[in-house]
């Protein structure tokens, strides 16, 4: 047994060395997002229903730009990547597809957030307010994330790193760090701006999105059209799943506000779960492309070894999340459960989430591959949003079972 364990860690030494560092950076970065959410309690009281929008807004940044990182990683593995922004280059085509998807999905998110709130009888802000916050916050965050993604890809390419092991955690952390402050900025504008200004921008955002979409399908490059066409249905499903996560958290908002450290916990917990899913799905996607893993009905030895890698990462990252969340809450003066309770909460909810994640990640990758779809465009978004929903159920359920809420 000990020999098999040593062999396992030896075979995957580079995976663990890169992945653990990236996940640590992700966890610590996500705490900044958590602290931002902890300080947004007054804003959420002034803008009821805003919590419904937060998980899909954060998740969408990871879905779009995590998939971008996965596509660039695959391009590196198969030798088609080059550091160039020429119109037909891999980098340029991915830039265009990611930015147009950001605009389209941000608009859709704002509309669907209001529809979900109405459907479930949740008191909420207007559709114009939802769309303004979603689009302005999403586009500003998306521009920053694109730059970060390109820097990670170019650095990994020059240093011969396997970006599949670092891109998802770093982009996930960056997505949290930039998305919540941008949403917060947009929310402050909504609170203080005349309603007429918000209405004008609502109409303007719709007109710009329609114009750019029409222009894309008339004059856009074939690969850009392919990514947008294949990604849109998947990302729409992802928005719905993330809205369920947001609704789940919104229903527990009063009890969470009583212990604001639990609000601080939500972004790092959900996004580290997504980071684990991003690593796993990126690796599965690359392995399927390169013929290193068979798309079998039952996970084979290669897939099971990657499941084990994910569990090792999970033990490390969720312990770190529990300890660091408690420390951050203590430092900024927020009420928190005891340290031991925080660690037990994150480990129990995290391991439950990862168990489901392993199954979903494998079968989503296999199903998309068998359907002749690109796993890079589908695996990360679908897995990420499913994990958001499952993770929110696991976290809220564990909080209730432990009597913390």
CORKAJO-V351639 format. One record per residue. RES is the residue in one small letter. NEAR is the number of other C-alpha atoms within 10 Angstrom. Layout:
BEGIN
res;near
RES;NEAR
RES;NEAR
END
This chain:
BEGIN
res;near
x;6
x;7
x;7
x;9
x;10
x;10
x;12
x;14
x;13
x;12
x;11
x;13
x;12
x;14
x;17
x;19
x;11
x;16
x;27
x;20
x;15
x;20
x;28
x;19
x;15
x;27
x;27
x;19
x;22
x;30
x;25
x;22
x;26
x;28
x;25
x;19
x;24
x;23
x;16
x;17
x;17
x;10
x;15
x;16
x;11
x;15
x;20
x;16
x;25
x;26
x;24
x;27
x;28
x;25
x;28
x;30
x;30
x;25
x;30
x;29
x;29
x;32
x;34
x;25
x;30
x;34
x;27
x;28
x;28
x;29
x;24
x;26
x;28
x;24
x;16
x;20
x;18
x;11
x;9
x;11
x;19
x;14
x;14
x;12
x;13
x;10
x;11
x;14
x;15
x;20
x;22
x;16
x;20
x;23
x;20
x;20
x;23
x;23
x;16
x;18
x;24
x;25
x;23
x;21
x;24
x;29
x;23
x;17
x;25
x;24
x;18
x;20
x;32
x;24
x;13
x;17
x;20
x;13
x;9
x;9
x;9
x;16
x;13
x;19
x;17
x;16
x;17
x;20
x;25
x;28
x;28
x;28
x;28
x;29
x;27
x;21
x;23
x;28
x;21
x;16
x;25
x;26
x;14
x;14
x;24
x;21
x;12
x;18
x;22
x;17
x;12
x;18
x;27
x;19
x;13
x;18
x;19
x;9
x;9
x;10
x;17
x;20
x;26
x;31
x;28
x;27
x;29
x;36
x;32
x;26
x;27
x;32
x;30
x;23
x;31
x;29
x;25
x;23
x;28
x;26
x;18
x;21
x;25
x;18
x;14
x;21
x;25
x;15
x;16
x;20
x;13
x;8
x;11
x;10
x;12
x;9
x;11
x;18
x;16
x;12
x;17
x;20
x;13
x;13
x;20
x;16
x;12
x;13
x;19
x;14
x;11
x;15
x;18
x;12
x;11
x;18
x;15
x;10
x;9
x;17
x;15
x;12
x;15
x;21
x;19
x;15
x;21
x;22
x;14
x;14
x;22
x;16
x;11
x;16
x;22
x;18
x;15
x;24
x;27
x;19
x;23
x;31
x;28
x;25
x;27
x;24
x;26
x;17
x;23
x;20
x;15
x;13
x;18
x;11
x;15
x;21
x;17
x;15
x;18
x;23
x;27
x;28
x;27
x;27
x;27
x;25
x;29
x;31
x;28
x;27
x;29
x;26
x;26
x;31
x;31
x;28
x;27
x;33
x;27
x;27
x;32
x;31
x;24
x;28
x;31
x;22
x;18
x;17
x;17
x;12
x;10
x;11
x;19
x;15
x;21
x;13
x;10
x;11
x;17
x;12
x;10
x;13
x;22
x;14
x;14
x;19
x;21
x;13
x;20
x;22
x;18
x;13
x;17
x;23
x;15
x;14
x;24
x;26
x;17
x;19
x;25
x;22
x;16
x;20
x;31
x;25
x;15
x;20
x;24
x;13
x;9
x;12
x;11
x;20
x;15
x;22
x;17
x;10
x;15
x;11
x;17
x;24
x;20
x;16
x;24
x;27
x;23
x;15
x;22
x;26
x;19
x;15
x;24
x;24
x;13
x;15
x;25
x;22
x;14
x;20
x;26
x;25
x;18
x;19
x;27
x;24
x;17
x;18
x;19
x;13
x;9
x;9
x;14
x;19
x;27
x;29
x;26
x;28
x;32
x;32
x;32
x;23
x;27
x;33
x;29
x;26
x;29
x;28
x;26
x;24
x;28
x;25
x;18
x;21
x;26
x;23
x;15
x;19
x;19
x;13
x;11
x;12
x;8
x;19
x;19
END
